[in-house]
Amino acid sequence: MKALIVLLCLLQFNLSYTQVDKVPYEWDWSKDGLYTGAALAGSTGGFLLIINKEGLTEAQLSSEIEKKDDINFLDRWVAGKSSQKASDLSDIPFYLSFAAPLVLYFDDEVNDNGGLVFGLFLKSMATTGSLYGLSAGLINKSRPYVYDENLNFERRTSGSAQRSFYSGHTAATATATFFVAKVYQDFNPDSPGIPYVWAGAAILPAAVAYLRIEAGQHFLTDVLVGYGVGALTGYLVPHFNKKRKESNFNLSPVMGQTYFGDTYQGIGLNYTF
């Protein structure tokens, strides 16, 4: 027989070994570089909005105090809180969070790809900074301490007192800790320490959120939004930069000639491991 279809699906296994790439991320300057630059620009724009934010007049402050009972039930209990000690304590983990990724460099694989990891961290923090800056700069919401009539008039009516929404301290800390946990897990998927790393990542920004409430800097909803925005950013930025996995299976047409001179055709299934 001159033409013979040996099998409709001829299984041809190509068992070849390819070296496993342990680096889970990739960076494309045409996309990631442009995005990070835009996010940094957004952060700068938000900062300018914040420093030029107008405060309350005496009449507006009186109106705010009169509407205290109209605050939603989730936030009403926070109105009037004020603690400089709690505010100072919240600054400690907030500033330390910017150095959190340095812990990752004790891992050899991360250390060998330090530039890539730093770029992803900068992209994450720039995203959070842009979202926070624009929100706090454009949205007027009195901080809880505005309702504390024991505080001086200047502080309660300042522009800074009108950027309660949302908590930048909580957002930045959550971004940093969730970023560290995500990157650690992606570089060490089989590590028994992963649950503990994630537990720490969740607890630290929660502690910051608590202190910001006690300080009278933010309401409960402000820290909840800040926590959510920060956590999602810290997780999703490295997640979206993960390398796309190619399938180990590959189908391809197969044609040839047997020892007896007959031709055949079929489908070859290649498996690479």
Long-range contacts (C-beta under 8 A, 24 or more apart in sequence): 1-262, 2-262, 2-263, 3-262, 3-263, 3-264, 4-258, 4-262, 4-263, 4-264, 5-264, 5-265, 5-266, 6-258, 6-264, 6-266, 7-266, 8-266, 8-267, 9-266, 9-267, 9-269, 10-254, 10-264, 10-266, 10-267, 10-268, 11-268, 11-269, 12-254, 12-268, 12-269, 12-270, 13-269, 13-270, 13-271, 14-268, 14-270, 14-271, 14-272, 15-271, 15-272, 15-273, 16-272, 16-273, 17-273, 18-272, 18-273, 21-243, 22-109, 22-187, 23-109, 23-113, 23-116, 23-243, 24-186, 24-187, 24-242, 24-243, 25-113, 25-116, 25-117, 25-120, 25-186, 25-238, 25-241, 25-242, 25-243, 26-241, 26-242, 26-243, 27-116, 27-119, 27-120, 27-241, 32-119, 32-123, 32-241, 35-123, 36-119, 36-122, 36-123, 36-126, 38-130, 39-123, 39-126, 39-127, 39-129, 39-130, 40-126, 40-129, 40-130, 41-130, 42-126, 42-129, 42-130, 42-131, 42-133, 42-134, 43-126, 43-129, 43-130, 43-133, 44-133, 45-130, 45-133, 45-134, 45-137, 46-129, 46-130, 46-132, 46-133, 46-134, 46-135, 46-136, 46-137, 47-133, 47-137, 48-137, 49-133, 49-134, 49-136, 49-137, 49-138, 50-133, 50-136, 50-137, 50-159, 50-163, 51-159, 52-159, 53-137, 53-140, 53-159, 53-160, 53-162, 53-163, 54-159, 54-162, 55-157, 55-158, 55-159, 55-160, 55-161, 55-162, 56-142, 56-146, 56-156, 56-157, 56-161, 56-162, 57-157, 58-153, 58-157, 60-157, 61-146, 61-153, 61-156, 61-157, 64-142, 64-146, 64-147, 65-147, 65-149, 68-147, 71-219, 72-221, 74-219, 74-220, 74-221, 75-219, 75-220, 75-221, 78-144, 78-213, 78-216, 78-218, 78-219, 78-220, 79-144, 79-147, 79-219, 80-144, 80-145, 80-147, 80-148, 80-216, 81-144, 81-145, 81-148, 81-213, 81-214, 81-215, 81-216, 82-144, 82-145, 82-148, 82-150, 82-151, 82-215, 82-216, 83-214, 83-215, 83-216, 84-215, 86-211, 86-212, 86-214, 86-215, 87-211, 87-212, 87-215, 87-216, 87-217, 89-211, 90-169, 90-208, 90-211, 90-212, 90-215, 90-217, 91-169, 93-173, 93-204, 93-205, 93-207, 93-208, 94-169, 94-172, 94-173, 94-208, 97-172, 97-173, 97-175, 97-176, 97-177, 97-204, 98-125, 98-172, 98-176, 100-176, 100-177, 100-179, 100-180, 101-176, 101-179, 101-180, 101-183, 103-180, 104-180, 104-183, 104-184, 104-187, 107-184, 107-187, 107-188, 109-187, 109-188, 110-183, 110-184, 110-187, 117-183, 120-179, 120-183, 120-237, 120-238, 120-241, 121-176, 121-179, 123-237, 123-241, 124-175, 124-176, 124-179, 124-233, 124-234, 124-237, 124-238, 125-172, 125-175, 125-176, 127-175, 127-233, 127-237, 128-171, 128-172, 128-175, 128-229, 128-230, 128-233, 128-234, 129-172, 131-171, 131-229, 131-233, 132-166, 132-168, 132-171, 132-172, 132-226, 132-229, 135-165, 135-166, 136-163, 136-165, 136-166, 136-168, 137-163, 139-163, 139-165, 141-165, 141-222, 143-216, 143-217, 143-218, 144-213, 144-216, 144-217, 144-218, 144-219, 145-215, 145-216, 145-217, 148-216, 164-217, 164-218, 164-219, 164-222, 165-221, 165-222, 165-225, 166-218, 166-221, 166-222, 166-223, 166-225, 166-226, 166-229, 167-209, 167-212, 167-217, 167-218, 167-222, 167-223, 167-225, 167-226, 167-227, 168-226, 169-208, 169-212, 169-217, 169-226, 170-205, 170-208, 170-209, 170-212, 170-218, 170-223, 170-226, 170-227, 170-230, 171-226, 171-227, 171-229, 171-230, 171-233, 172-230, 173-204, 173-205, 173-208, 173-230, 174-205, 174-226, 174-227, 174-229, 174-230, 174-231, 174-234, 175-230, 175-231, 175-233, 175-234, 176-234, 177-201, 177-202, 177-204, 177-205, 177-234, 178-230, 178-231, 178-233, 178-234, 178-235, 179-234, 179-235, 179-237, 179-238, 180-234, 181-234, 182-234, 182-235, 182-238, 182-239, 183-238, 186-238, 186-242, 201-234, 202-231, 205-230, 205-231, 248-272, 248-273
